[in-house]
Amino acid sequence: MINFFSEDVRMPILKKEAINKILLLIISDKEFELDYINIIFCSDEYLLNINKEYLSHDYFTDIITFDYSETTISSDIFISLDRIKENSNELKISYKSELYRVIIHGVLHLVGYDDTSDIEKKEMTSMEDFYLDKLQPYLS
């Protein structure tokens, strides 16, 4: 089950059914099973407080993924809509495209992808692009 919540921001307008299909595709492609994913949209300040409290990091980020998985995927994914907006402006891409990319990014972490090294970042970006392309037909 994939759930969508918002904390201190308005819920973005999303094609939830399309997102569900792609996230379930990622999970099944990588031979995992889903228990639940809670995607929580929030502000920079809200996510900064989580970053400080749980990760001891004092900086803004676009996403934090908490993986509670044991035998099936169970997770809370927090996404800062402020960061998404700023990143989309800097990258000169649409807000929706960046938002969908970050959602996919969070789930890729849950199925074993990392982005700490340059090689891992390149592979992560490639997988994000792959699943964004698969998402496009559902967005029309």
N, C-alpha and C positions, 0 to 999 in steps of 0.2 A: 504494500500500500504506500502510495506517495501522497503526502499531505503538504499543503501550502498554508503558511501563516505569515502574519506581519506583526511586528512588535510596535515600534514607534513611528512607523511610516504607513502610507497608504499602500494597500496591496496593488502591485503592478498588474496591468491588464496583460494576461498571458493566454496562450493557447495550451491550457493544461492537459487536454487530451493528447495533443501532439507531443508535449514534453514527456508525459507518461510513457507513450509508445517508444520514444527514443531512449529514455532511461532504462526501461525494461529490456530494450534491445541490447544496450551496453552490458547490462547485468547478465543476460542470457548468452550473449556472444562470448563472454569471459567465463561462462559456466559457473556462475554464482546463482544463489536464490535470494529472493527479497523477503524480508520480514517487514521492515518499514523504513522510509526515509521521510523525515520532516524537513522541509525547506522553509527557513524562516527569514523573511526579508526585514531589514532593519536599517538604521542610520549608521553613519561613521562612529558617532559617540557610543552608541549601543554596542557595536562590534569592538570598538577600542576597549571598552570596559571588560568584555569577555576575553579579549586578547591579553589584557593585563592580569586579570584574575586567574585564568586557567592556564595560560601559556607563558606568563611573565614577560610578555613582549609589550613595549610601550610605543606602538606605532599603528597607523591605520593599515588595514588590509581589505581586500575585496571579499574574501571568503575564508571561513574557518569550518572545517569538516571534523566533526566528532564521530569517530567510528567505534560503535559499541558491539560490533559483530563478533559472534562466536561461530555458529554454524551457518547462519544466514545474515545477509546485510541488514544492519540496524544502525541508523545514523541520524544525527541532527546536523544540518548544513545551514550555517548562518551566512547571509549575503548582504553586504552593505550596498544599498541602492545609490548612496552618495558616491561611492567609489566607482560603481558601474557607470554613472553619468560622467564622472571626471575622466575615466579611462576611455570611454567612447569618444569624448571630445578630443582627447589627446591623440587617439589612434585614428580619428576621423572616420569612424564607422558608426553605424546606427546603434542607438541605445539598446534596442531589442536584440540585435545580433550579439552585442557584448554580454547582455544578460543571459541569453541562451548558452553562450560559450562558457560562462562562469558556472552555470548550473551543471553542464556536461563535465566541466573540469572537476567539480566536487565529486561527482559519481565515479569518474575515472580514478580518483584517489582511492575510492572504496573497493575498486576491483584490482588494485595493485600497482597503479601507475604513480610515479613520483616525479618531482620537478626540482630536485636539489642540484643536480649537475647540469651542465650544458647539453649533454647527450640526452638526459632524461627530459629536459625542457623541450628539446626538439621533438622527441617521440610523443610527449604529451600534446604539444601543439598539433602535430600530425593527426593524432587521434581525435582531438577537438574538431579539427577541420573535417575529418572523415564523418563524424557523427552530425556535425552541423549541416553537411551536404545531405545526409539522410533525413534530417529534420525538415529541410526546405519544402518538399512536396506537401507536408502536413500543414504548412503555414499559409498556404494560398486559400 
